[in-house]
Amino acid sequence: MGTGGELILPVLLLLGLMTRPAAIGLFILNAVAAYAYALTDFYNFTGMMDHILWGAMILVYVLYGPSPLSIDSLLSKKTNDLG
């Protein structure tokens, strides 16, 4: 499941399709990776700061949603026009 998530969720973010669920999934994957990284003997501060930075960038998508150029935005405009 982790490998599938790492392969599929970034593509969904790139396309802007199911943006918030994909971002939540990537945030969870990043949190698990950071936890596993902290348990290894090779733990260093720089690696953990990378995970914190990636988590913060992913949270932007969770909090603010997709951009106006995403498929999610286009679909929501079409459904608003129909209704």
Backbone as XML, in Angstrom:
<?xml version="1.0"?>
<chain id="A" units="angstrom">
  <residue number="1" name="MET">
    <atom name="N" x="0.819" y="-1.189" z="0.000"/>
    <atom name="CA" x="0.000" y="0.000" z="0.000"/>
    <atom name="C" x="0.862" y="1.251" z="0.000"/>
  </residue>
  <residue number="2" name="GLY">
    <atom name="N" x="1.979" y="1.188" z="0.708"/>
    <atom name="CA" x="2.861" y="2.355" z="0.748"/>
    <atom name="C" x="3.449" y="2.675" z="-0.606"/>
  </residue>
  <residue number="3" name="THR">
    <atom name="N" x="3.896" y="1.646" z="-1.320"/>
    <atom name="CA" x="4.470" y="1.868" z="-2.646"/>
    <atom name="C" x="3.416" y="2.383" z="-3.605"/>
  </residue>
  <residue number="4" name="GLY">
    <atom name="N" x="2.225" y="1.795" z="-3.552"/>
    <atom name="CA" x="1.135" y="2.276" z="-4.401"/>
    <atom name="C" x="0.795" y="3.721" z="-4.114"/>
  </residue>
  <residue number="5" name="GLY">
    <atom name="N" x="0.772" y="4.078" z="-2.839"/>
    <atom name="CA" x="0.509" y="5.465" z="-2.463"/>
    <atom name="C" x="1.593" y="6.407" z="-2.946"/>
  </residue>
  <residue number="6" name="GLU">
    <atom name="N" x="2.831" y="5.984" z="-2.843"/>
    <atom name="CA" x="3.930" y="6.834" z="-3.297"/>
    <atom name="C" x="3.932" y="7.013" z="-4.807"/>
  </residue>
  <residue number="7" name="LEU">
    <atom name="N" x="3.382" y="6.046" z="-5.525"/>
    <atom name="CA" x="3.344" y="6.150" z="-6.982"/>
    <atom name="C" x="2.099" y="6.867" z="-7.492"/>
  </residue>
  <residue number="8" name="ILE">
    <atom name="N" x="0.961" y="6.658" z="-6.859"/>
    <atom name="CA" x="-0.302" y="7.183" z="-7.375"/>
    <atom name="C" x="-0.632" y="8.580" z="-6.833"/>
  </residue>
  <residue number="9" name="LEU">
    <atom name="N" x="-0.430" y="8.807" z="-5.547"/>
    <atom name="CA" x="-0.854" y="10.068" z="-4.932"/>
    <atom name="C" x="-0.139" y="11.302" z="-5.505"/>
  </residue>
  <residue number="10" name="PRO">
    <atom name="N" x="1.167" y="11.261" z="-5.783"/>
    <atom name="CA" x="1.790" y="12.438" z="-6.398"/>
    <atom name="C" x="1.236" y="12.743" z="-7.788"/>
  </residue>
  <residue number="11" name="VAL">
    <atom name="N" x="0.867" y="11.702" z="-8.535"/>
    <atom name="CA" x="0.282" y="11.920" z="-9.866"/>
    <atom name="C" x="-1.077" y="12.605" z="-9.723"/>
  </residue>
  <residue number="12" name="LEU">
    <atom name="N" x="-1.860" y="12.174" z="-8.734"/>
    <atom name="CA" x="-3.142" y="12.831" z="-8.492"/>
    <atom name="C" x="-2.947" y="14.295" z="-8.110"/>
  </residue>
  <residue number="13" name="LEU">
    <atom name="N" x="-1.940" y="14.582" z="-7.305"/>
    <atom name="CA" x="-1.654" y="15.982" z="-6.953"/>
    <atom name="C" x="-1.223" y="16.784" z="-8.169"/>
  </residue>
  <residue number="14" name="LEU">
    <atom name="N" x="-0.403" y="16.185" z="-9.006"/>
    <atom name="CA" x="0.068" y="16.879" z="-10.205"/>
    <atom name="C" x="-1.094" y="17.232" z="-11.125"/>
  </residue>
  <residue number="15" name="LEU">
    <atom name="N" x="-2.027" y="16.307" z="-11.278"/>
    <atom name="CA" x="-3.184" y="16.549" z="-12.136"/>
    <atom name="C" x="-4.233" y="17.426" z="-11.465"/>
  </residue>
  <residue number="16" name="GLY">
    <atom name="N" x="-4.206" y="17.489" z="-10.148"/>
    <atom name="CA" x="-5.219" y="18.238" z="-9.425"/>
    <atom name="C" x="-6.511" y="17.466" z="-9.322"/>
  </residue>
  <residue number="17" name="LEU">
    <atom name="N" x="-6.418" y="16.166" z="-9.256"/>
    <atom name="CA" x="-7.588" y="15.297" z="-9.159"/>
    <atom name="C" x="-7.629" y="14.696" z="-7.757"/>
  </residue>
  <residue number="18" name="MET">
    <atom name="N" x="-8.745" y="14.855" z="-7.063"/>
    <atom name="CA" x="-8.870" y="14.428" z="-5.662"/>
    <atom name="C" x="-7.708" y="14.985" z="-4.839"/>
  </residue>
  <residue number="19" name="THR">
    <atom name="N" x="-7.517" y="16.281" z="-4.921"/>
    <atom name="CA" x="-6.349" y="16.939" z="-4.346"/>
    <atom name="C" x="-6.247" y="16.766" z="-2.838"/>
  </residue>
  <residue number="20" name="ARG">
    <atom name="N" x="-7.304" y="17.081" z="-2.126"/>
    <atom name="CA" x="-7.220" y="16.998" z="-0.661"/>
    <atom name="C" x="-7.044" y="15.576" z="-0.160"/>
  </residue>
  <residue number="21" name="PRO">
    <atom name="N" x="-7.800" y="14.586" z="-0.662"/>
    <atom name="CA" x="-7.541" y="13.212" z="-0.199"/>
    <atom name="C" x="-6.135" y="12.724" z="-0.552"/>
  </residue>
  <residue number="22" name="ALA">
    <atom name="N" x="-5.638" y="13.098" z="-1.727"/>
    <atom name="CA" x="-4.283" y="12.700" z="-2.107"/>
    <atom name="C" x="-3.255" y="13.352" z="-1.191"/>
  </residue>
  <residue number="23" name="ALA">
    <atom name="N" x="-3.471" y="14.608" z="-0.841"/>
    <atom name="CA" x="-2.539" y="15.306" z="0.047"/>
    <atom name="C" x="-2.570" y="14.710" z="1.451"/>
  </residue>
  <residue number="24" name="ILE">
    <atom name="N" x="-3.746" y="14.338" z="1.922"/>
    <atom name="CA" x="-3.838" y="13.709" z="3.240"/>
    <atom name="C" x="-3.093" y="12.375" z="3.234"/>
  </residue>
  <residue number="25" name="GLY">
    <atom name="N" x="-3.269" y="11.602" z="2.166"/>
    <atom name="CA" x="-2.551" y="10.331" z="2.044"/>
    <atom name="C" x="-1.048" y="10.520" z="2.024"/>
  </residue>
  <residue number="26" name="LEU">
    <atom name="N" x="-0.577" y="11.523" z="1.273"/>
    <atom name="CA" x="0.865" y="11.789" z="1.241"/>
    <atom name="C" x="1.377" y="12.287" z="2.589"/>
  </residue>
  <residue number="27" name="PHE">
    <atom name="N" x="0.565" y="13.051" z="3.291"/>
    <atom name="CA" x="0.977" y="13.518" z="4.616"/>
    <atom name="C" x="1.151" y="12.342" z="5.568"/>
  </residue>
  <residue number="28" name="ILE">
    <atom name="N" x="0.227" y="11.389" z="5.503"/>
    <atom name="CA" x="0.335" y="10.199" z="6.350"/>
    <atom name="C" x="1.562" y="9.382" z="5.972"/>
  </residue>
  <residue number="29" name="LEU">
    <atom name="N" x="1.807" y="9.209" z="4.675"/>
    <atom name="CA" x="3.016" y="8.493" z="4.236"/>
    <atom name="C" x="4.280" y="9.184" z="4.725"/>
  </residue>
  <residue number="30" name="ASN">
    <atom name="N" x="4.302" y="10.508" z="4.660"/>
    <atom name="CA" x="5.462" y="11.262" z="5.116"/>
    <atom name="C" x="5.651" y="11.112" z="6.623"/>
  </residue>
  <residue number="31" name="ALA">
    <atom name="N" x="4.546" y="11.128" z="7.372"/>
    <atom name="CA" x="4.648" y="10.978" z="8.824"/>
    <atom name="C" x="5.184" y="9.599" z="9.202"/>
  </residue>
  <residue number="32" name="VAL">
    <atom name="N" x="4.722" y="8.569" z="8.503"/>
    <atom name="CA" x="5.217" y="7.219" z="8.772"/>
    <atom name="C" x="6.694" y="7.117" z="8.414"/>
  </residue>
  <residue number="33" name="ALA">
    <atom name="N" x="7.083" y="7.706" z="7.294"/>
    <atom name="CA" x="8.492" y="7.674" z="6.891"/>
    <atom name="C" x="9.366" y="8.424" z="7.899"/>
  </residue>
  <residue number="34" name="ALA">
    <atom name="N" x="8.885" y="9.567" z="8.374"/>
    <atom name="CA" x="9.657" y="10.328" z="9.363"/>
    <atom name="C" x="9.798" y="9.546" z="10.665"/>
  </residue>
  <residue number="35" name="TYR">
    <atom name="N" x="8.733" y="8.872" z="11.076"/>
    <atom name="CA" x="8.785" y="8.059" z="12.294"/>
    <atom name="C" x="9.774" y="6.908" z="12.122"/>
  </residue>
  <residue number="36" name="ALA">
    <atom name="N" x="9.704" y="6.225" z="10.990"/>
    <atom name="CA" x="10.620" y="5.107" z="10.744"/>
    <atom name="C" x="12.060" y="5.603" z="10.629"/>
  </residue>
  <residue number="37" name="TYR">
    <atom name="N" x="12.236" y="6.781" z="10.034"/>
    <atom name="CA" x="13.567" y="7.354" z="9.885"/>
    <atom name="C" x="14.158" y="7.696" z="11.251"/>
  </residue>
  <residue number="38" name="ALA">
    <atom name="N" x="13.307" y="8.163" z="12.158"/>
    <atom name="CA" x="13.786" y="8.539" z="13.490"/>
    <atom name="C" x="14.217" y="7.318" z="14.297"/>
  </residue>
  <residue number="39" name="LEU">
    <atom name="N" x="13.688" y="6.144" z="13.981"/>
    <atom name="CA" x="14.026" y="4.933" z="14.724"/>
    <atom name="C" x="15.323" y="4.271" z="14.259"/>
  </residue>
  <residue number="40" name="THR">
    <atom name="N" x="15.846" y="4.712" z="13.124"/>
    <atom name="CA" x="17.065" y="4.081" z="12.606"/>
    <atom name="C" x="18.298" y="4.637" z="13.313"/>
  </residue>
  <residue number="41" name="ASP">
    <atom name="N" x="19.395" y="3.944" z="13.153"/>
    <atom name="CA" x="20.667" y="4.413" z="13.719"/>
    <atom name="C" x="21.256" y="5.554" z="12.904"/>
  </residue>
  <residue number="42" name="PHE">
    <atom name="N" x="20.708" y="5.793" z="11.718"/>
    <atom name="CA" x="21.272" y="6.806" z="10.824"/>
    <atom name="C" x="20.545" y="8.147" z="10.964"/>
  </residue>
  <residue number="43" name="TYR">
    <atom name="N" x="19.830" y="8.318" z="12.053"/>
    <atom name="CA" x="19.069" y="9.541" z="12.277"/>
    <atom name="C" x="19.994" y="10.755" z="12.302"/>
  </residue>
  <residue number="44" name="ASN">
    <atom name="N" x="19.600" y="11.768" z="11.558"/>
    <atom name="CA" x="20.309" y="13.041" z="11.645"/>
    <atom name="C" x="19.302" y="14.180" z="11.518"/>
  </residue>
  <residue number="45" name="PHE">
    <atom name="N" x="19.699" y="15.331" z="11.935"/>
    <atom name="CA" x="18.813" y="16.488" z="11.987"/>
    <atom name="C" x="18.366" y="16.935" z="10.602"/>
  </residue>
  <residue number="46" name="THR">
    <atom name="N" x="19.255" y="16.895" z="9.630"/>
    <atom name="CA" x="18.944" y="17.366" z="8.282"/>
    <atom name="C" x="17.847" y="16.520" z="7.640"/>
  </residue>
  <residue number="47" name="GLY">
    <atom name="N" x="17.922" y="15.222" z="7.780"/>
    <atom name="CA" x="16.904" y="14.352" z="7.213"/>
    <atom name="C" x="15.542" y="14.592" z="7.826"/>
  </residue>
  <residue number="48" name="MET">
    <atom name="N" x="15.495" y="14.808" z="9.121"/>
    <atom name="CA" x="14.215" y="15.066" z="9.778"/>
    <atom name="C" x="13.663" y="16.426" z="9.360"/>
  </residue>
  <residue number="49" name="MET">
    <atom name="N" x="14.513" y="17.410" z="9.169"/>
    <atom name="CA" x="14.046" y="18.715" z="8.709"/>
    <atom name="C" x="13.448" y="18.625" z="7.309"/>
  </residue>
  <residue number="50" name="ASP">
    <atom name="N" x="13.980" y="17.745" z="6.472"/>
    <atom name="CA" x="13.397" y="17.529" z="5.148"/>
    <atom name="C" x="11.968" y="17.019" z="5.267"/>
  </residue>
  <residue number="51" name="HIS">
    <atom name="N" x="11.744" y="16.064" z="6.155"/>
    <atom name="CA" x="10.391" y="15.531" z="6.336"/>
    <atom name="C" x="9.441" y="16.585" z="6.885"/>
  </residue>
  <residue number="52" name="ILE">
    <atom name="N" x="9.924" y="17.432" z="7.760"/>
    <atom name="CA" x="9.086" y="18.509" z="8.296"/>
    <atom name="C" x="8.729" y="19.491" z="7.185"/>
  </residue>
  <residue number="53" name="LEU">
    <atom name="N" x="9.684" y="19.832" z="6.338"/>
    <atom name="CA" x="9.425" y="20.732" z="5.222"/>
    <atom name="C" x="8.419" y="20.124" z="4.251"/>
  </residue>
  <residue number="54" name="TRP">
    <atom name="N" x="8.591" y="18.856" z="3.892"/>
    <atom name="CA" x="7.660" y="18.193" z="2.976"/>
    <atom name="C" x="6.273" y="18.138" z="3.585"/>
  </residue>
  <residue number="55" name="GLY">
    <atom name="N" x="6.187" y="17.850" z="4.882"/>
    <atom name="CA" x="4.889" y="17.812" z="5.549"/>
    <atom name="C" x="4.203" y="19.171" z="5.528"/>
  </residue>
  <residue number="56" name="ALA">
    <atom name="N" x="4.962" y="20.224" z="5.720"/>
    <atom name="CA" x="4.387" y="21.575" z="5.682"/>
    <atom name="C" x="3.888" y="21.912" z="4.280"/>
  </residue>
  <residue number="57" name="MET">
    <atom name="N" x="4.634" y="21.535" z="3.264"/>
    <atom name="CA" x="4.203" y="21.810" z="1.894"/>
    <atom name="C" x="2.945" y="21.013" z="1.539"/>
  </residue>
  <residue number="58" name="ILE">
    <atom name="N" x="2.848" y="19.795" z="2.026"/>
    <atom name="CA" x="1.668" y="18.979" z="1.754"/>
    <atom name="C" x="0.450" y="19.550" z="2.488"/>
  </residue>
  <residue number="59" name="LEU">
    <atom name="N" x="0.654" y="20.075" z="3.688"/>
    <atom name="CA" x="-0.460" y="20.659" z="4.446"/>
    <atom name="C" x="-1.074" y="21.865" z="3.750"/>
  </residue>
  <residue number="60" name="VAL">
    <atom name="N" x="-0.302" y="22.556" z="2.918"/>
    <atom name="CA" x="-0.858" y="23.673" z="2.148"/>
    <atom name="C" x="-1.986" y="23.176" z="1.254"/>
  </residue>
  <residue number="61" name="TYR">
    <atom name="N" x="-1.788" y="22.028" z="0.591"/>
    <atom name="CA" x="-2.838" y="21.458" z="-0.249"/>
    <atom name="C" x="-4.038" y="21.020" z="0.581"/>
  </residue>
  <residue number="62" name="VAL">
    <atom name="N" x="-3.781" y="20.485" z="1.762"/>
    <atom name="CA" x="-4.887" y="20.037" z="2.614"/>
    <atom name="C" x="-5.717" y="21.233" z="3.065"/>
  </residue>
  <residue number="63" name="LEU">
    <atom name="N" x="-5.077" y="22.307" z="3.458"/>
    <atom name="CA" x="-5.783" y="23.459" z="4.013"/>
    <atom name="C" x="-6.420" y="24.348" z="2.950"/>
  </residue>
  <residue number="64" name="TYR">
    <atom name="N" x="-5.720" y="24.574" z="1.833"/>
    <atom name="CA" x="-6.198" y="25.527" z="0.830"/>
    <atom name="C" x="-6.821" y="24.871" z="-0.393"/>
  </residue>
  <residue number="65" name="GLY">
    <atom name="N" x="-6.611" y="23.593" z="-0.580"/>
    <atom name="CA" x="-7.229" y="22.900" z="-1.697"/>
    <atom name="C" x="-6.481" y="23.091" z="-3.008"/>
  </residue>
  <residue number="66" name="PRO">
    <atom name="N" x="-7.118" y="22.700" z="-4.104"/>
    <atom name="CA" x="-6.465" y="22.736" z="-5.412"/>
    <atom name="C" x="-6.371" y="24.147" z="-5.978"/>
  </residue>
  <residue number="67" name="SER">
    <atom name="N" x="-5.519" y="24.305" z="-6.973"/>
    <atom name="CA" x="-5.384" y="25.593" z="-7.646"/>
    <atom name="C" x="-6.502" y="25.755" z="-8.675"/>
  </residue>
  <residue number="68" name="PRO">
    <atom name="N" x="-6.685" y="26.957" z="-9.202"/>
    <atom name="CA" x="-7.727" y="27.167" z="-10.211"/>
    <atom name="C" x="-7.474" y="26.396" z="-11.519"/>
  </residue>
  <residue number="69" name="LEU">
    <atom name="N" x="-6.261" y="25.936" z="-11.748"/>
    <atom name="CA" x="-5.945" y="25.210" z="-12.970"/>
    <atom name="C" x="-6.084" y="23.698" z="-12.824"/>
  </residue>
  <residue number="70" name="SER">
    <atom name="N" x="-6.583" y="23.227" z="-11.701"/>
    <atom name="CA" x="-6.665" y="21.791" z="-11.458"/>
    <atom name="C" x="-7.930" y="21.203" z="-12.072"/>
  </residue>
  <residue number="71" name="ILE">
    <atom name="N" x="-7.934" y="19.886" z="-12.207"/>
    <atom name="CA" x="-9.112" y="19.185" z="-12.706"/>
    <atom name="C" x="-10.259" y="19.326" z="-11.710"/>
  </residue>
  <residue number="72" name="ASP">
    <atom name="N" x="-9.953" y="19.322" z="-10.423"/>
    <atom name="CA" x="-10.995" y="19.510" z="-9.402"/>
    <atom name="C" x="-11.742" y="20.828" z="-9.619"/>
  </residue>
  <residue number="73" name="SER">
    <atom name="N" x="-11.017" y="21.904" z="-9.898"/>
    <atom name="CA" x="-11.647" y="23.207" z="-10.115"/>
    <atom name="C" x="-12.506" y="23.199" z="-11.368"/>
  </residue>
  <residue number="74" name="LEU">
    <atom name="N" x="-11.988" y="22.595" z="-12.422"/>
    <atom name="CA" x="-12.760" y="22.536" z="-13.662"/>
    <atom name="C" x="-14.045" y="21.727" z="-13.479"/>
  </residue>
  <residue number="75" name="LEU">
    <atom name="N" x="-13.960" y="20.621" z="-12.767"/>
    <atom name="CA" x="-15.146" y="19.807" z="-12.526"/>
    <atom name="C" x="-16.159" y="20.531" z="-11.645"/>
  </residue>
  <residue number="76" name="SER">
    <atom name="N" x="-15.685" y="21.260" z="-10.651"/>
    <atom name="CA" x="-16.619" y="21.969" z="-9.773"/>
    <atom name="C" x="-17.295" y="23.120" z="-10.514"/>
  </residue>
  <residue number="77" name="LYS">
    <atom name="N" x="-16.585" y="23.773" z="-11.441"/>
    <atom name="CA" x="-17.205" y="24.836" z="-12.240"/>
    <atom name="C" x="-18.276" y="24.263" z="-13.152"/>
  </residue>
  <residue number="78" name="LYS">
    <atom name="N" x="-18.008" y="23.102" z="-13.755"/>
    <atom name="CA" x="-18.995" y="22.492" z="-14.652"/>
    <atom name="C" x="-20.239" y="22.063" z="-13.887"/>
  </residue>
  <residue number="79" name="THR">
    <atom name="N" x="-20.053" y="21.500" z="-12.693"/>
    <atom name="CA" x="-21.218" y="21.073" z="-11.916"/>
    <atom name="C" x="-22.002" y="22.274" z="-11.395"/>
  </residue>
  <residue number="80" name="ASN">
    <atom name="N" x="-21.317" y="23.382" z="-11.112"/>
    <atom name="CA" x="-22.021" y="24.596" z="-10.678"/>
    <atom name="C" x="-22.804" y="25.211" z="-11.831"/>
  </residue>
  <residue number="81" name="ASP">
    <atom name="N" x="-22.265" y="25.112" z="-13.056"/>
    <atom name="CA" x="-22.946" y="25.651" z="-14.217"/>
    <atom name="C" x="-24.195" y="24.840" z="-14.556"/>
  </residue>
  <residue number="82" name="LEU">
    <atom name="N" x="-24.133" y="23.531" z="-14.304"/>
    <atom name="CA" x="-25.274" y="22.670" z="-14.615"/>
    <atom name="C" x="-26.396" y="22.828" z="-13.600"/>
  </residue>
  <residue number="83" name="GLY">
    <atom name="N" x="-26.054" y="23.129" z="-12.369"/>
    <atom name="CA" x="-27.054" y="23.179" z="-11.297"/>
    <atom name="C" x="-27.627" y="24.499" z="-11.126"/>
  </residue>
</chain>
